[in-house]
Amino acid sequence: MAVREGAWDCPYCGATRNRGPEKFCGGCGSPRGPEVKFYLPEDARVVDDARELEKARAGPNWTCEFCSGDNAGWNKFCTGCGSAREAGVARDVVTHHGQAPSNAEEATRAAAAAPSSSPETSAPTDPPRPTRRKACGLCLGGCGILLFLLALLAGFLSCTHSEKLELVGAHWDRTIAIEKQVTVREQAWSDQLPSGARELSRHREVRSHRQVQIGSETRTRTVQREVQDGTERVKVGSRDLGNGYFEDVYEDRPTYRTVQEEETWQEPVYRQEPVYDTRVTYEVERWKEVRRARAAGEGTRPEWPETKLAGSEREGPRTEEYVLQLRGRDGKLRQHKIQDAATFQAFQVGQTCPARLNRLGVITELKP
C-alpha cells in the first residue's frame, strides 16, 4: 500500500501546505499543535525512501500531558520534558473512504465526522454497490408537458369575473314513476332463489369450470447468471496515520462474468372440467314501472304531477330538473341548472342576478 506525504496549514500566519512530518511552520516557526489537522493534497508525494517509510509506519504522533510537546510515534519519552509516552495523548488514526480531504477545512470536517481508529483495528467497509436506474426521458418529458398544459388550462378556467345577468326565463320538469306488481318469470341457481319465488322447473347446467391437472411437460430455457471468476484490488480510500503521512486503503472485490446455461423444468398441463349445478325456473312478483306522470312548465313555481293511482299501483322514484335562462351584457343567452327546488324558487323572472363567469362564459356561481 502506497504511503503519501500529507500537509497542514498554520493557524497563526496562514501558511499553507507545510510538510506533514514537520512540527514547525515554515513561514513563522510556530509549533504545529495537536489541534491542527492533516490533509492530503491532490499532488501529494509518494514516499519511497525506506527510512522515511519506517517513520511513517512508526505510529501516530503523541502530545505530552505535562509540557504539551509534540512527539513522533517512535519516541518513548517526551523530547521536551522526558515524560513517558504512556501519559501522553496520541493523535487519531482516521480512515477516509473515497476521496481524502484535500485542504485544512475538509480535514477538520472529516475528523469531526469520522470515528478514530488504530492501524490494527481499522478496516474498510464495503461501499454500497451502485444501483442502476433506467428512466425513459421521452416518457418523463411527455408527462411533464401534459401536466403543464393541464395546469395551464385549470388556471385559465379558474379565472372568473363578476357580471350582472338578467333572468329572462325559467323552466321546470318533474316526473313520478308509477309502479305495479306484475308476475315475472326468471331463472336462478338453486342457492340464489329470491324470497317468494314459486318454482316451476329444475334442470342441470354448467355453472363454472375448474382446472384439473392431467400431467406435465418438460420445458427448457436459456438463463443467464453471474459467476465469480476472481478478485481485483481496488483503492477505496486513504488512512490518516496521525503523523503527517497518509496510507492508501485497498480491498479485494470479487469480479464476475456472465454465463448462459440451459435450465429445464416441469410445467403442469391442465384441462377445463365443467362444474354442474341446479338451475331453477320460477315466478315471482316484482314492482315494475308501468307509466310515468309528468308535469312541466315555465316560471319558478314548480308542481308535482297528479298520479291518479289504481288499486294495485304505487308511486316510484321521482325526478326533477330546473333550468334558468339568463342574458348577459353581451346579449348572449346562457342556461344554468339548479339542483334543488328551494333554490330555484328563490329566483324570479325579470330580476337581475349577480353571477361569476369563467373565461369561456360559463356561469360558475349565481345568486338570486
C-alpha positions as CSV (number, residue, x, y, z in Angstrom):
1,M,0.0,0.0,0.0
2,A,1.4,3.4,-1.1
3,V,2.3,6.0,1.6
4,R,1.9,9.6,0.7
5,E,3.2,12.8,2.4
6,G,0.4,14.9,3.8
7,A,0.3,18.6,4.6
8,W,-1.0,21.1,7.2
9,D,-1.9,24.8,7.4
10,C,-0.5,27.1,10.1
11,P,-3.3,28.6,12.3
12,Y,-1.1,31.6,13.2
13,C,0.3,33.0,10.0
14,G,-1.9,31.2,7.5
15,A,0.9,29.5,5.7
16,T,-0.4,26.6,3.7
17,R,0.9,23.2,2.7
18,N,3.5,22.8,5.4
19,R,5.0,19.3,5.0
20,G,3.1,16.8,7.1
21,P,6.0,15.4,9.2
22,E,7.4,18.9,10.0
23,K,6.4,20.1,13.6
24,F,7.1,23.8,13.0
25,C,5.6,26.2,10.4
26,G,8.0,27.0,7.6
27,G,6.5,30.5,7.5
28,C,6.6,31.8,11.1
29,G,8.2,28.9,13.0
30,S,5.1,28.3,15.3
31,P,4.6,24.8,16.6
32,R,2.1,22.7,14.8
33,G,0.0,21.9,17.8
34,P,-2.3,18.8,18.4
35,E,-5.4,20.7,17.1
36,V,-4.1,21.1,13.6
37,K,-5.5,18.6,11.1
38,F,-3.5,16.9,8.4
39,Y,-4.8,16.7,4.8
40,L,-3.7,15.1,1.6
41,P,-3.1,17.4,-1.4
42,E,-4.1,16.1,-4.8
43,D,-0.5,16.1,-5.9
44,A,0.8,14.5,-2.7
45,R,4.3,13.0,-3.0
46,V,4.6,9.2,-2.8
47,V,7.1,8.1,-0.1
48,D,9.5,5.5,-1.5
49,D,12.5,6.1,0.9
50,A,12.9,3.1,3.2
51,R,13.9,5.2,6.2
52,E,11.0,7.7,5.7
53,L,8.6,4.8,5.3
54,E,9.8,3.4,8.6
55,K,9.0,6.8,10.2
56,A,5.5,6.9,8.6
57,R,4.6,3.5,9.9
58,A,6.0,4.1,13.4
59,G,2.6,5.1,14.7
60,P,0.8,8.4,15.3
61,N,2.4,11.5,16.9
62,W,1.5,12.0,20.6
63,T,1.2,15.1,22.8
64,C,2.9,15.2,26.2
65,E,0.4,15.6,29.0
66,F,2.8,17.7,31.1
67,C,4.5,20.1,28.7
68,S,2.2,19.7,25.6
69,G,5.2,18.8,23.5
70,D,4.5,17.2,20.1
71,N,6.4,13.9,19.8
72,A,6.9,11.4,17.0
73,G,5.4,8.0,17.3
74,W,8.7,6.2,17.8
75,N,9.6,8.4,20.8
76,K,9.1,6.5,24.1
77,F,9.7,9.7,26.1
78,C,8.9,13.3,25.6
79,T,11.7,15.2,23.9
80,G,10.7,18.3,25.9
81,C,10.4,17.1,29.5
82,G,11.2,13.4,29.4
83,S,7.8,12.2,30.5
84,A,6.8,8.6,29.4
85,R,4.7,8.2,26.2
86,E,2.0,6.3,28.3
87,A,0.9,9.5,29.9
88,G,0.5,11.3,26.5
89,V,-2.4,11.5,24.1
90,A,-1.9,10.0,20.6
91,R,-3.4,11.6,17.5
92,D,-6.3,9.8,16.0
93,V,-5.8,7.4,13.0
94,V,-8.7,8.1,10.7
95,T,-9.7,6.1,7.6
96,H,-11.4,8.1,4.9
97,H,-13.4,6.1,2.4
98,G,-13.5,7.6,-1.0
99,Q,-11.6,10.9,-1.6
100,A,-9.4,12.0,1.3
101,P,-9.6,15.7,2.5
102,S,-7.5,17.9,0.2
103,N,-7.4,21.0,2.4
104,A,-7.5,22.1,6.0
105,E,-11.2,22.9,6.1
106,E,-12.2,19.5,4.6
107,A,-9.8,17.7,7.0
108,T,-11.4,19.4,10.1
109,R,-14.9,18.4,9.0
110,A,-13.8,14.8,8.2
111,A,-12.0,14.4,11.5
112,A,-15.1,15.6,13.4
113,A,-17.4,13.2,11.5
114,A,-15.2,10.1,11.3
115,P,-14.6,7.8,14.3
116,S,-11.0,7.4,15.4
117,S,-9.3,4.0,14.8
118,S,-5.9,2.4,15.1
119,P,-4.0,0.7,12.2
120,E,-4.6,-2.6,13.8
121,T,-8.4,-2.3,14.1
122,S,-9.2,-0.1,11.1
123,A,-10.8,-2.0,8.2
124,P,-12.5,-0.5,5.3
125,T,-16.2,-1.3,5.0
126,D,-17.8,-2.4,1.7
127,P,-19.1,0.6,-0.1
128,P,-22.6,0.2,-1.5
129,R,-22.7,-1.2,-5.0
130,P,-24.2,1.4,-7.3
131,T,-27.8,0.9,-8.3
132,R,-28.6,1.2,-12.0
133,R,-31.7,3.1,-12.7
134,K,-33.2,3.4,-16.1
135,A,-35.7,6.2,-16.9
136,C,-37.4,6.9,-20.1
137,G,-36.6,10.5,-20.8
138,L,-39.2,10.8,-23.6
139,C,-41.9,9.5,-21.3
140,L,-41.0,11.7,-18.4
141,G,-40.8,14.7,-20.8
142,G,-44.2,14.0,-22.3
143,C,-45.8,13.6,-18.8
144,G,-44.2,16.9,-17.8
145,I,-45.6,18.7,-20.8
146,L,-49.1,17.2,-20.3
147,L,-49.1,18.2,-16.6
148,F,-48.0,21.7,-17.6
149,L,-50.8,22.0,-20.1
150,L,-53.4,20.7,-17.7
151,A,-52.2,23.2,-15.1
152,L,-52.3,26.0,-17.6
153,L,-55.9,25.0,-18.6
154,A,-57.0,24.8,-15.0
155,G,-55.5,28.2,-14.3
156,F,-57.3,29.7,-17.4
157,L,-60.7,28.3,-16.3
158,S,-60.3,29.3,-12.7
159,C,-60.1,33.0,-13.7
160,T,-63.6,34.4,-13.2
161,H,-65.2,37.8,-13.3
162,S,-68.4,39.3,-11.9
163,E,-71.3,40.3,-14.1
164,K,-75.0,41.2,-13.7
165,L,-77.2,38.8,-15.6
166,E,-80.9,39.3,-16.4
167,L,-83.2,36.3,-15.7
168,V,-85.3,36.1,-18.8
169,G,-86.9,32.6,-18.4
170,A,-87.2,29.6,-16.1
171,H,-88.2,26.0,-16.9
172,W,-89.0,23.1,-14.7
173,D,-89.8,19.4,-15.4
174,R,-91.0,16.9,-12.8
175,T,-91.8,13.2,-13.2
176,I,-93.1,10.4,-10.9
177,A,-92.7,6.8,-11.9
178,I,-95.9,4.7,-11.4
179,E,-95.2,1.1,-10.4
180,K,-97.4,-2.0,-10.4
181,Q,-96.8,-5.5,-9.2
182,V,-96.6,-8.0,-12.0
183,T,-95.7,-11.7,-12.3
184,V,-92.4,-12.3,-14.0
185,R,-90.6,-15.5,-15.0
186,E,-86.9,-15.7,-14.1
187,Q,-84.1,-18.2,-13.6
188,A,-81.5,-18.5,-10.8
189,W,-79.3,-21.1,-9.2
190,S,-80.9,-23.1,-6.5
191,D,-78.9,-21.3,-3.8
192,Q,-79.9,-17.9,-5.1
193,L,-83.7,-18.0,-5.2
194,P,-85.4,-14.8,-4.1
195,S,-88.0,-14.7,-1.3
196,G,-91.5,-15.5,-2.5
197,A,-90.3,-17.4,-5.6
198,R,-92.7,-20.1,-7.0
199,E,-90.7,-22.9,-8.5
200,L,-91.8,-24.1,-12.0
201,S,-88.9,-26.5,-13.1
202,R,-85.4,-27.6,-12.5
203,H,-82.5,-28.7,-14.7
204,R,-78.8,-29.3,-14.5
205,E,-76.5,-26.8,-16.2
206,V,-72.8,-25.9,-16.3
207,R,-72.2,-23.2,-13.7
208,S,-68.4,-22.8,-13.9
209,H,-65.2,-24.6,-14.8
210,R,-62.2,-25.8,-12.8
211,Q,-58.7,-26.7,-13.8
212,V,-57.7,-30.3,-13.4
213,Q,-54.0,-31.3,-13.8
214,I,-53.6,-34.2,-16.2
215,G,-49.9,-34.3,-16.4
216,S,-46.8,-32.2,-17.1
217,E,-44.4,-31.3,-19.9
218,T,-40.7,-30.8,-19.8
219,R,-39.7,-27.2,-20.8
220,T,-36.2,-25.8,-21.5
221,R,-35.0,-22.3,-21.4
222,T,-31.7,-20.4,-21.5
223,V,-30.8,-18.4,-18.4
224,Q,-28.0,-16.0,-17.5
225,R,-26.3,-15.8,-14.2
226,E,-23.3,-14.1,-12.7
227,V,-20.3,-16.3,-11.7
228,Q,-17.4,-15.1,-9.7
229,D,-14.2,-15.6,-11.7
230,G,-11.7,-13.9,-9.4
231,T,-10.9,-10.8,-7.4
232,E,-9.4,-7.3,-8.1
233,R,-7.5,-5.0,-5.8
234,V,-9.4,-1.7,-5.5
235,K,-8.3,1.5,-3.8
236,V,-11.3,2.6,-1.6
237,G,-9.8,5.5,0.4
238,S,-6.9,6.8,2.5
239,R,-5.9,6.5,6.1
240,D,-4.6,9.5,8.1
241,L,-1.7,7.9,10.1
242,G,-1.7,10.8,12.5
243,N,2.0,11.8,11.9
244,G,1.8,13.8,8.6
245,Y,1.6,10.8,6.3
246,F,-1.4,9.1,4.6
247,E,-1.7,5.5,3.6
248,D,-3.8,4.2,0.6
249,V,-6.5,1.8,1.7
250,Y,-7.3,-1.1,-0.6
251,E,-9.7,-4.0,-0.5
252,D,-10.3,-7.1,-2.6
253,R,-13.5,-7.1,-4.5
254,P,-14.9,-10.1,-6.4
255,T,-15.1,-9.9,-10.2
256,Y,-17.9,-11.6,-12.2
257,R,-18.6,-12.9,-15.6
258,T,-21.9,-13.8,-17.2
259,V,-22.6,-17.3,-18.3
260,Q,-25.5,-18.9,-20.1
261,E,-27.0,-22.2,-19.0
262,E,-29.8,-24.4,-20.2
263,E,-32.5,-24.9,-17.5
264,T,-35.3,-27.4,-17.6
265,W,-38.4,-27.6,-15.5
266,Q,-41.7,-29.4,-15.4
267,E,-44.7,-27.3,-16.5
268,P,-48.1,-28.7,-15.4
269,V,-50.8,-29.4,-18.0
270,Y,-54.4,-28.8,-17.2
271,R,-57.8,-29.3,-18.8
272,Q,-61.0,-27.4,-18.1
273,E,-63.6,-29.5,-16.3
274,P,-67.2,-28.3,-16.1
275,V,-68.9,-27.9,-12.7
276,Y,-72.7,-28.6,-12.8
277,D,-75.4,-27.2,-10.6
278,T,-79.1,-26.9,-10.4
279,R,-80.8,-24.1,-12.4
280,V,-84.4,-23.2,-11.3
281,T,-87.1,-21.5,-13.4
282,Y,-89.6,-19.7,-11.1
283,E,-92.2,-17.0,-11.0
284,V,-92.1,-14.1,-8.6
285,E,-94.0,-10.8,-8.1
286,R,-92.0,-7.7,-9.0
287,W,-92.7,-4.0,-8.9
288,K,-92.3,-2.7,-12.4
289,E,-92.6,0.8,-13.8
290,V,-95.7,0.8,-16.0
291,R,-96.1,4.5,-16.7
292,R,-94.9,8.0,-15.7
293,A,-96.8,11.0,-14.6
294,R,-95.1,14.2,-15.8
295,A,-95.6,17.9,-15.2
296,A,-93.6,20.7,-16.8
297,G,-93.9,24.5,-17.1
298,E,-92.4,27.9,-17.1
299,G,-91.6,30.1,-14.2
300,T,-90.1,29.4,-10.8
301,R,-93.2,27.7,-9.1
302,P,-92.9,24.0,-9.9
303,E,-95.6,21.5,-9.1
304,W,-95.7,17.7,-8.9
305,P,-98.0,15.9,-11.4
306,E,-101.2,14.1,-10.3
307,T,-100.5,10.4,-10.2
308,K,-104.1,9.0,-10.1
309,L,-103.1,5.6,-8.8
310,A,-105.1,2.5,-9.5
311,G,-105.7,0.0,-6.7
312,S,-102.6,-2.1,-7.4
313,E,-100.2,0.8,-8.2
314,R,-97.8,2.8,-6.1
315,E,-95.5,5.8,-6.6
316,G,-91.9,5.1,-7.5
317,P,-88.8,7.3,-7.8
318,R,-89.2,11.0,-8.6
319,T,-87.0,13.1,-10.9
320,E,-86.8,16.9,-11.2
321,E,-85.0,19.3,-13.4
322,Y,-84.7,23.1,-13.0
323,V,-83.2,25.4,-15.7
324,L,-82.7,29.2,-15.7
325,Q,-82.2,31.3,-18.8
326,L,-80.1,34.4,-18.4
327,R,-78.9,37.2,-20.7
328,G,-75.6,39.0,-20.2
329,R,-74.4,42.4,-21.3
330,D,-73.1,40.8,-24.5
331,G,-76.7,39.8,-25.4
332,K,-76.0,36.1,-25.3
333,L,-78.4,33.7,-23.6
334,R,-77.0,31.3,-21.1
335,Q,-78.5,28.4,-19.3
336,H,-77.8,27.5,-15.7
337,K,-79.2,24.3,-13.9
338,I,-80.4,24.4,-10.3
339,Q,-80.1,21.3,-8.2
340,D,-82.9,21.8,-5.7
341,A,-86.4,23.3,-5.7
342,A,-85.9,25.7,-2.8
343,T,-83.0,27.5,-4.5
344,F,-84.9,27.5,-7.8
345,Q,-88.0,29.2,-6.2
346,A,-85.8,32.0,-4.8
347,F,-85.4,33.4,-8.3
348,Q,-87.9,35.5,-10.1
349,V,-88.1,36.1,-13.9
350,G,-87.2,39.7,-14.7
351,Q,-84.8,40.2,-11.9
352,T,-81.1,41.0,-12.2
353,C,-78.8,38.3,-10.6
354,P,-75.2,38.7,-9.6
355,A,-73.0,36.0,-11.2
356,R,-69.5,34.9,-11.8
357,L,-68.4,33.7,-15.2
358,N,-65.2,31.9,-16.3
359,R,-63.1,32.7,-19.4
360,L,-65.4,30.6,-21.5
361,G,-68.5,32.5,-20.4
362,V,-69.8,29.6,-18.3
363,I,-71.7,30.6,-15.1
364,T,-69.8,29.2,-12.1
365,E,-71.8,31.0,-9.4
366,L,-75.3,32.6,-9.4
367,K,-77.2,34.3,-6.6
368,P,-80.9,35.4,-6.6
